[in-house]
Amino acid sequence: MGQRRRLDRRQYRHGIGQVHYEIPAGTTDPEDTSLEEAARRELREETGYSGGRWSKLMTLSANPALQNNLTHTFLAEGVTLDGPAAPEASEEITVHLVPLGEIEGLIERGGFLQALHTAPLMRLLLQRRRKTGG
């Protein structure tokens, strides 16, 4: 069996003036009928990948003391390249296929900075570690 890979992207963020790894993300559009549909659309737009098996990974709040918005993260497994990415004109994204075994090191070295992206990755790594007994 081949090595599992995570689909991540590097994107410039003006607020900090830096480029870091992020997982594909976005907001719901009026035509989205569910959170999963929005996640599938964002993955396709930002990376060109689609299909696969999807499951809810976690829901987070960035700051529940001051904000009422939630982020919903899905795990997409077995996706395939469906065509070229079509990011919005304001997005400057570079797609990277990163082996799952390298994610922890990227987090430790500061490759991921966005907390709402790092937390779901850590949850995924913990779940996989529990399954394998490692």
C-alpha positions, 0 to 999 in steps of 0.5 A, a space after each residue: 500500500 502506498 504512503 498516505 499523503 496530505 494535501 496542503 498549500 502554502 499561501 501568503 498572508 498579508 497580516 503577518 507578511 509571511 507564507 506558511 502551509 495551510 489546509 484548503 479552506 474557505 467559506 460557504 457560498 449561498 448555493 452550498 447545500 451543506 458544510 461538506 458541499 462547501 468543503 468539497 467545492 473549496 478543495 476543488 477550487 483551491 487544489 484541483 482535487 475532488 471525489 474521495 471519502 469525506 468525514 467530519 474531523 472537528 469543529 472549532 471556535 477561534 475565540 468563543 469569548 469574542 466571536 460566534 463563528 465556527 470552523 468545520 474541518 472535514 477529512 477527505 481521503 482518496 481524492 484524485 486530481 480532477 483538473 487545474 486549480 481555480 483559486 480566486 483572483 485574490 488568492 496566491 496559493 501553491 499546492 503541495 502534496 505532503 506525506 502524512 509522516 512529515 506533517 508533525 515535523 512541519 508543525 514543530 518547525 513552524 511550517 503551519 502557523 494558522 491555529 485553526 488549521 494546525 489543530 485539526 492536523 494534530 487531531 488527525 495525527 493523534 487519531 492515527 497514532 491511537 489506531 496504530 498503537 504508536 
